[in-house]
Amino acid sequence: MEDEPRWEELEVDCLVNVFGRVGMESLLLDVPFVCKSWYRATLVPSCWQFLKFPDDLSDPILVDFVGPGCDPKPGYLCTCTFIRRFIDEYRLDGRRFSVTAFLKFIISRSKGKAMSLRLPRDASEDVLKYAADECPALKLLSLPSRLVNRNASIIQEMIGKWTNLEYLVLGTSYNLENILGQISIHCKNLRLSRVASAEIGKDKAMAIVSLLPKLKQLILKNAYIDRGALVTLLQGCNELVRLDVSNCRGFNGRDEEIAKLASHISNFSSRGSILFDYDDYDEGGSFYHDEFFHGYGSD
């Protein structure tokens, strides 16, 4: 048994190879406390190449705790378990904790070597700009819908700094044309685009076709896609090898013409897609406030 290698004696390169796969929470809150050699290994930038932040990161809420017969005592409430653990493990003052500072702290550990980044939904404009400056080598960028909705113009400006981008994941199609316009100029290697909760009408379809003509993979699951817009995509995106429009509304997934137009795409899925959802009708048989057409069918 004495001749067997011990984990703490492994070469740093081996430890880094393992620790880079354990996830952000373990890398920050578990691994460093095992032994000194593991702690030193977590400081190597290669451990922080894949930055996937939990979506619910938020600042603690300042409160006054009041007990029977006692004066109010200042404190904080933290709804995010990750942040609560971080504050407890490092014995920080939760009343002064800042998510923005925390995000910057984690991003800085990559020392410019981050390959993928998923920011939380409430990341600030300051964090977006910091990530653009500190993560120039990004190949994958994932931005939740709330973040895109609040910072669309800033994202549009920052795209030019991620010239190595190959995979883009957006939580919404809001401002999609302008974002793709910057992608087409600065990100020549983009191979995959995934847009959640998308609303694809004629204008957005034409933007995808004209701005990303060499796109290989497009994922638009659970979206509203106008049938004419889908036809535009199928006829215009000639280099697609994967198109996923499953569980969408706006067209029939068993449409034979659609299937024929998609025959050149080796991996095409429209399973579960329907022309419209009966839940969109009110009891009188009409759409609620015309939201179906105004919210989804037009750009």
VOPAGU-2260 file (C-alpha; in pm, 1 decimal, decimal comma):
REM VOPAGU-2260
SITE   aa  ch    i         X         Y         Z
SITE  MET   A    0       0,0       0,0       0,0
SITE  GLU   A    1     287,0     236,1      73,0
SITE  ASP   A    2     407,7     214,4    -289,3
SITE  GLU   A    3      72,9     324,7    -430,5
SITE  PRO   A    4      61,3     686,5    -554,5
SITE  ARG   A    5    -125,6     931,5    -334,7
SITE  TRP   A    6    -367,9    1184,0    -479,1
SITE  GLU   A    7    -194,5    1477,6    -317,7
SITE  GLU   A    8     134,7    1371,6    -478,4
SITE  LEU   A    9       7,5    1369,3    -836,5
SITE  GLU   A   10     168,8    1604,0   -1085,5
SITE  VAL   A   11      -1,0    1943,0   -1111,8
SITE  ASP   A   12     -89,4    1883,9   -1477,9
SITE  CYS   A   13    -279,8    1567,3   -1382,2
SITE  LEU   A   14    -466,4    1744,5   -1104,6
SITE  VAL   A   15    -557,1    2034,4   -1332,4
SITE  ASN   A   16    -689,9    1791,6   -1592,9
SITE  VAL   A   17    -923,3    1642,8   -1332,0
SITE  PHE   A   18   -1021,9    1961,3   -1150,6
SITE  GLY   A   19   -1114,5    2136,1   -1473,8
SITE  ARG   A   20   -1401,1    1887,2   -1505,1
SITE  VAL   A   21   -1553,5    1891,2   -1156,7
SITE  GLY   A   22   -1763,8    2204,2   -1194,4
SITE  MET   A   23   -1734,4    2555,1   -1056,3
SITE  GLU   A   24   -1888,1    2495,1    -713,6
SITE  SER   A   25   -1664,7    2199,0    -627,5
SITE  LEU   A   26   -1358,8    2371,8    -771,1
SITE  LEU   A   27   -1420,0    2672,1    -548,1
SITE  LEU   A   28   -1572,1    2522,3    -233,7
SITE  ASP   A   29   -1454,2    2161,9    -203,3
SITE  VAL   A   30   -1125,6    2088,9    -380,2
SITE  PRO   A   31    -913,4    2372,2    -230,2
SITE  PHE   A   32    -982,5    2253,1     126,3
SITE  VAL   A   33    -854,3    1897,2      77,6
SITE  CYS   A   34    -480,3    1969,8      92,9
SITE  LYS   A   35    -223,2    2234,1      -1,9
SITE  SER   A   36    -126,8    2070,9    -333,8
SITE  TRP   A   37    -490,6    2060,2    -443,7
SITE  TYR   A   38    -536,9    2423,4    -340,5
SITE  ARG   A   39    -234,0    2526,6    -547,3
SITE  ALA   A   40    -366,0    2330,4    -845,4
SITE  THR   A   41    -699,1    2520,1    -834,0
SITE  LEU   A   42    -507,3    2843,0    -889,6
SITE  VAL   A   43    -385,1    2725,9   -1232,0
SITE  PRO   A   44    -583,4    2917,3   -1499,9
SITE  SER   A   45    -648,3    2599,8   -1701,3
SITE  CYS   A   46    -882,8    2484,5   -1425,1
SITE  TRP   A   47   -1108,5    2776,0   -1510,2
SITE  GLN   A   48   -1150,2    2732,5   -1884,8
SITE  PHE   A   49   -1517,9    2634,3   -1858,1
SITE  LEU   A   50   -1715,6    2894,2   -1666,0
SITE  LYS   A   51   -2079,0    2797,1   -1613,7
SITE  PHE   A   52   -2238,2    3016,5   -1350,0
SITE  PRO   A   53   -2563,3    2912,2   -1178,0
SITE  ASP   A   54   -2854,9    3110,9   -1313,9
SITE  ASP   A   55   -2985,6    3221,2    -972,4
SITE  LEU   A   56   -2682,3    3415,1    -848,2
SITE  SER   A   57   -2804,4    3722,7    -664,8
SITE  ASP   A   58   -2686,7    3963,2    -397,0
SITE  PRO   A   59   -2787,7    3881,7     -37,4
SITE  ILE   A   60   -3084,3    4076,7      95,8
SITE  LEU   A   61   -3004,7    4302,7     392,4
SITE  VAL   A   62   -3248,5    4253,6     680,5
SITE  ASP   A   63   -3285,1    4334,7    1048,9
SITE  PHE   A   64   -3343,1    4027,5    1264,4
SITE  VAL   A   65   -3562,7    4098,7    1565,7
SITE  GLY   A   66   -3597,8    3860,3    1858,6
SITE  PRO   A   67   -3836,5    3880,3    2155,3
SITE  GLY   A   68   -3729,2    4167,6    2377,6
SITE  CYS   A   69   -3417,7    4233,6    2166,7
SITE  ASP   A   70   -3304,0    4523,8    1955,9
SITE  PRO   A   71   -3293,7    4468,7    1576,9
SITE  LYS   A   72   -2975,8    4294,2    1466,0
SITE  PRO   A   73   -2852,6    4360,3    1110,7
SITE  GLY   A   74   -2798,6    4054,9     893,2
SITE  TYR   A   75   -2869,4    3913,0     549,9
SITE  LEU   A   76   -3071,1    3650,6     366,5
SITE  CYS   A   77   -2925,7    3461,9      71,5
SITE  THR   A   78   -3153,3    3260,4    -158,2
SITE  CYS   A   79   -2867,4    3116,3    -367,0
SITE  THR   A   80   -2710,0    2809,2    -201,3
SITE  PHE   A   81   -2386,7    2852,8    -398,1
SITE  ILE   A   82   -2337,8    3209,0    -274,6
SITE  ARG   A   83   -2439,3    3113,8      79,1
SITE  ARG   A   84   -2178,3    2835,7      83,8
SITE  PHE   A   85   -1913,5    3069,3     -57,0
SITE  ILE   A   86   -1981,9    3330,7     211,5
SITE  ASP   A   87   -1973,0    3067,7     486,5
SITE  GLU   A   88   -1663,2    2879,3     364,3
SITE  TYR   A   89   -1454,2    3194,3     322,8
SITE  ARG   A   90   -1604,0    3365,3     631,0
SITE  LEU   A   91   -1712,9    3675,7     446,9
SITE  ASP   A   92   -1948,5    3951,0     558,2
SITE  GLY   A   93   -2264,5    3870,8     364,6
SITE  ARG   A   94   -2390,8    4226,1     411,0
SITE  ARG   A   95   -2105,2    4351,6     192,0
SITE  PHE   A   96   -2110,3    4072,7     -62,3
SITE  SER   A   97   -2142,1    4172,3    -430,4
SITE  VAL   A   98   -2234,8    3930,9    -707,9
SITE  THR   A   99   -2065,4    4160,3    -959,5
SITE  ALA   A  100   -1737,5    4142,4    -766,3
SITE  PHE   A  101   -1779,9    3765,5    -729,0
SITE  LEU   A  102   -1830,6    3713,5   -1102,6
SITE  LYS   A  103   -1524,6    3923,0   -1181,7
SITE  PHE   A  104   -1321,5    3728,1    -925,5
SITE  ILE   A  105   -1407,6    3394,8   -1090,0
SITE  ILE   A  106   -1354,7    3522,2   -1444,4
SITE  SER   A  107   -1015,8    3665,4   -1346,7
SITE  ARG   A  108    -897,0    3321,7   -1238,8
SITE  SER   A  109    -900,1    3206,1   -1601,8
SITE  LYS   A  110    -628,8    3462,0   -1688,0
SITE  GLY   A  111    -767,6    3499,2   -2039,5
SITE  LYS   A  112    -783,3    3121,9   -2105,5
SITE  ALA   A  113   -1159,2    3071,0   -2064,8
SITE  MET   A  114   -1303,0    2870,1   -2355,6
SITE  SER   A  115   -1670,8    2874,5   -2259,6
SITE  LEU   A  116   -1879,8    3114,5   -2055,0
SITE  ARG   A  117   -2237,5    3105,4   -1932,8
SITE  LEU   A  118   -2332,4    3413,8   -1735,7
SITE  PRO   A  119   -2621,7    3424,1   -1485,6
SITE  ARG   A  120   -2942,5    3602,8   -1578,0
SITE  ASP   A  121   -2879,3    3904,4   -1353,8
SITE  ALA   A  122   -2518,8    3973,0   -1454,7
SITE  SER   A  123   -2456,6    4346,6   -1481,0
SITE  GLU   A  124   -2341,5    4552,4   -1777,1
SITE  ASP   A  125   -2011,7    4593,0   -1591,4
SITE  VAL   A  126   -1963,8    4214,4   -1583,4
SITE  LEU   A  127   -2041,6    4181,9   -1954,5
SITE  LYS   A  128   -1775,8    4437,2   -2040,3
SITE  TYR   A  129   -1528,3    4274,3   -1802,5
SITE  ALA   A  130   -1589,1    3930,4   -1956,3
SITE  ALA   A  131   -1537,4    4070,4   -2305,9
SITE  ASP   A  132   -1199,3    4209,7   -2203,0
SITE  GLU   A  133   -1084,8    3914,1   -1991,2
SITE  CYS   A  134   -1209,8    3623,5   -2203,7
SITE  PRO   A  135   -1080,9    3692,1   -2557,5
SITE  ALA   A  136   -1037,6    3320,2   -2638,0
SITE  LEU   A  137   -1403,1    3222,2   -2588,2
SITE  LYS   A  138   -1538,5    2956,5   -2822,6
SITE  LEU   A  139   -1876,8    2913,6   -2651,8
SITE  LEU   A  140   -2093,6    3194,3   -2516,1
SITE  SER   A  141   -2429,1    3136,8   -2346,9
SITE  LEU   A  142   -2650,9    3427,4   -2240,3
SITE  PRO   A  143   -2987,3    3379,6   -2059,3
SITE  SER   A  144   -3295,1    3565,7   -2182,0
SITE  ARG   A  145   -3314,5    3822,2   -1900,7
SITE  LEU   A  146   -2952,4    3917,5   -1955,2
SITE  VAL   A  147   -3008,8    3962,4   -2329,6
SITE  ASN   A  148   -3327,1    4163,6   -2281,0
SITE  ARG   A  149   -3160,1    4402,3   -2037,9
SITE  ASN   A  150   -2825,2    4440,2   -2214,8
SITE  ALA   A  151   -2895,9    4381,5   -2584,2
SITE  SER   A  152   -2710,4    4689,9   -2704,9
SITE  ILE   A  153   -2406,9    4616,6   -2485,3
SITE  ILE   A  154   -2392,2    4255,1   -2606,6
SITE  GLN   A  155   -2406,0    4385,8   -2961,8
SITE  GLU   A  156   -2102,4    4605,3   -2888,1
SITE  MET   A  157   -1906,3    4334,3   -2705,2
SITE  ILE   A  158   -1944,3    4062,8   -2971,8
SITE  GLY   A  159   -1655,1    4212,7   -3166,7
SITE  LYS   A  160   -1414,3    4109,1   -2890,4
SITE  TRP   A  161   -1501,5    3739,4   -2915,6
SITE  THR   A  162   -1353,4    3671,3   -3258,8
SITE  ASN   A  163   -1290,1    3300,5   -3186,3
SITE  LEU   A  164   -1655,3    3228,2   -3109,0
SITE  GLU   A  165   -1784,4    2899,2   -3252,5
SITE  TYR   A  166   -2098,1    2835,0   -3046,2
SITE  LEU   A  167   -2357,9    3094,6   -2948,7
SITE  VAL   A  168   -2650,9    3017,6   -2717,8
SITE  LEU   A  169   -2912,7    3288,4   -2660,3
SITE  GLY   A  170   -3206,9    3265,6   -2423,1
SITE  THR   A  171   -3423,5    3482,7   -2647,8
SITE  SER   A  172   -3446,3    3607,3   -3006,1
SITE  TYR   A  173   -3474,7    3970,1   -2889,3
SITE  ASN   A  174   -3251,3    4198,4   -3100,7
SITE  LEU   A  175   -3137,9    3890,5   -3291,6
SITE  GLU   A  176   -3081,4    4068,1   -3624,1
SITE  ASN   A  177   -2841,4    4322,2   -3473,3
SITE  ILE   A  178   -2650,9    4061,1   -3273,8
SITE  LEU   A  179   -2613,8    3840,4   -3582,1
SITE  GLY   A  180   -2498,0    4144,0   -3777,7
SITE  GLN   A  181   -2200,1    4177,5   -3543,4
SITE  ILE   A  182   -2143,4    3801,0   -3545,3
SITE  SER   A  183   -2119,2    3802,7   -3925,9
SITE  ILE   A  184   -1850,7    4072,8   -3913,3
SITE  HIS   A  185   -1635,8    3950,9   -3625,4
SITE  CYS   A  186   -1701,3    3579,5   -3567,5
SITE  LYS   A  187   -1609,7    3402,9   -3890,2
SITE  ASN   A  188   -1583,6    3060,0   -3723,4
SITE  LEU   A  189   -1937,4    3039,0   -3582,1
SITE  ARG   A  190   -2068,4    2687,0   -3640,1
SITE  LEU   A  191   -2368,3    2657,7   -3408,3
SITE  SER   A  192   -2638,4    2895,3   -3296,5
SITE  ARG   A  193   -2902,9    2799,5   -3044,5
SITE  VAL   A  194   -3187,2    3035,1   -2958,6
SITE  ALA   A  195   -3432,5    2941,5   -2684,3
SITE  SER   A  196   -3791,3    3068,0   -2675,7
SITE  ALA   A  197   -3735,8    3219,5   -3019,9
SITE  GLU   A  198   -3997,0    3404,1   -3222,8
SITE  ILE   A  199   -3890,8    3359,7   -3583,6
SITE  GLY   A  200   -4080,1    3551,2   -3849,5
SITE  LYS   A  201   -3976,1    3652,1   -4198,4
SITE  ASP   A  202   -3732,8    3928,2   -4092,3
SITE  LYS   A  203   -3539,5    3712,2   -3847,0
SITE  ALA   A  204   -3529,1    3420,3   -4091,2
SITE  MET   A  205   -3388,1    3645,8   -4362,2
SITE  ALA   A  206   -3129,6    3779,7   -4116,5
SITE  ILE   A  207   -3011,2    3426,8   -4034,9
SITE  VAL   A  208   -2987,6    3335,8   -4402,9
SITE  SER   A  209   -2809,7    3651,6   -4513,3
SITE  LEU   A  210   -2580,5    3700,9   -4213,9
SITE  LEU   A  211   -2489,0    3338,2   -4135,4
SITE  PRO   A  212   -2481,8    3166,6   -4477,1
SITE  LYS   A  213   -2216,7    2913,9   -4367,9
SITE  LEU   A  214   -2387,5    2813,3   -4042,2
SITE  LYS   A  215   -2364,0    2437,8   -3980,5
SITE  GLN   A  216   -2604,3    2388,7   -3689,7
SITE  LEU   A  217   -2916,3    2578,3   -3585,2
SITE  ILE   A  218   -3128,2    2481,0   -3284,7
SITE  LEU   A  219   -3467,0    2649,2   -3242,5
SITE  LYS   A  220   -3655,0    2402,6   -3024,1
SITE  ASN   A  221   -3977,7    2512,2   -2851,8
SITE  ALA   A  222   -3998,8    2827,6   -3063,6
SITE  TYR   A  223   -4268,6    2998,0   -3264,1
SITE  ILE   A  224   -4162,6    2973,8   -3628,3
SITE  ASP   A  225   -4384,1    3100,7   -3903,6
SITE  ARG   A  226   -4408,9    2838,0   -4177,5
SITE  GLY   A  227   -4291,4    3083,8   -4440,6
SITE  ALA   A  228   -3993,8    3172,6   -4221,5
SITE  LEU   A  229   -3901,7    2805,9   -4191,2
SITE  VAL   A  230   -3918,6    2768,5   -4569,2
SITE  THR   A  231   -3682,8    3066,4   -4598,1
SITE  LEU   A  232   -3436,1    2897,9   -4361,1
SITE  LEU   A  233   -3452,8    2566,3   -4546,0
SITE  GLN   A  234   -3400,6    2727,1   -4884,2
SITE  GLY   A  235   -3133,9    2973,9   -4776,9
SITE  CYS   A  236   -2913,1    2791,0   -4524,5
SITE  ASN   A  237   -2751,5    2553,7   -4771,4
SITE  GLU   A  238   -2466,0    2439,0   -4547,8
SITE  LEU   A  239   -2673,6    2325,5   -4251,2
SITE  VAL   A  240   -2603,7    1972,3   -4131,3
SITE  ARG   A  241   -2832,4    2002,9   -3829,9
SITE  LEU   A  242   -3160,2    2188,9   -3786,3
SITE  ASP   A  243   -3375,0    2122,0   -3480,4
SITE  VAL   A  244   -3720,9    2279,7   -3489,4
SITE  SER   A  245   -3891,3    2021,7   -3270,5
SITE  ASN   A  246   -4183,7    2106,5   -3041,5
SITE  CYS   A  247   -4242,0    2438,5   -3216,7
SITE  ARG   A  248   -4558,1    2626,4   -3306,5
SITE  GLY   A  249   -4639,4    2787,1   -3638,5
SITE  PHE   A  250   -4609,6    2488,6   -3873,5
SITE  ASN   A  251   -4703,2    2123,4   -3890,6
SITE  GLY   A  252   -4411,5    1896,3   -3805,8
SITE  ARG   A  253   -4544,7    1637,1   -4050,9
SITE  ASP   A  254   -4569,4    1882,4   -4340,7
SITE  GLU   A  255   -4449,3    1685,9   -4644,7
SITE  GLU   A  256   -4324,9    1995,1   -4829,4
SITE  ILE   A  257   -4117,1    2095,5   -4526,8
SITE  ALA   A  258   -3970,2    1744,5   -4509,9
SITE  LYS   A  259   -3879,1    1759,8   -4878,5
SITE  LEU   A  260   -3711,4    2098,2   -4843,9
SITE  ALA   A  261   -3514,6    1964,0   -4545,4
SITE  SER   A  262   -3394,2    1652,9   -4728,1
SITE  HIS   A  263   -3045,9    1799,8   -4776,3
SITE  ILE   A  264   -2996,5    1835,6   -4398,1
SITE  SER   A  265   -2851,9    1515,5   -4251,7
SITE  ASN   A  266   -2988,5    1583,6   -3902,4
SITE  PHE   A  267   -3330,7    1746,7   -3923,2
SITE  SER   A  268   -3599,8    1724,4   -3656,4
SITE  SER   A  269   -3947,2    1877,6   -3651,8
SITE  ARG   A  270   -4099,7    1620,2   -3419,7
SITE  GLY   A  271   -4386,3    1748,4   -3206,5
SITE  SER   A  272   -4426,9    2077,4   -3392,5
SITE  ILE   A  273   -4782,4    2199,1   -3451,1
SITE  LEU   A  274   -4950,1    2473,5   -3650,2
SITE  PHE   A  275   -5096,3    2631,6   -3337,5
SITE  ASP   A  276   -5173,1    2545,0   -2976,4
SITE  TYR   A  277   -5537,7    2525,7   -2872,1
SITE  ASP   A  278   -5439,1    2669,7   -2535,1
SITE  ASP   A  279   -5386,1    3001,1   -2716,4
SITE  TYR   A  280   -5761,6    3024,4   -2774,1
SITE  ASP   A  281   -6002,4    3174,6   -2522,7
SITE  GLU   A  282   -6348,9    3031,8   -2462,3
SITE  GLY   A  283   -6492,4    3236,6   -2748,8
SITE  GLY   A  284   -6255,3    3077,5   -2998,5
SITE  SER   A  285   -6028,0    3377,8   -3053,5
SITE  PHE   A  286   -5670,8    3443,6   -2949,8
SITE  TYR   A  287   -5621,3    3637,0   -2628,6
SITE  HIS   A  288   -5572,1    3999,1   -2730,1
SITE  ASP   A  289   -5424,0    3879,6   -3062,0
SITE  GLU   A  290   -5103,3    3801,1   -2868,3
SITE  PHE   A  291   -5036,4    3494,8   -3078,3
SITE  PHE   A  292   -5002,4    3695,0   -3398,3
SITE  HIS   A  293   -4853,3    4015,6   -3258,6
SITE  GLY   A  294   -4613,8    3843,3   -3019,8
SITE  TYR   A  295   -4498,4    3558,9   -3237,4
SITE  GLY   A  296   -4594,9    3589,4   -3597,0
SITE  SER   A  297   -4437,4    3926,6   -3669,7
SITE  ASP   A  298   -4103,3    4085,7   -3605,6
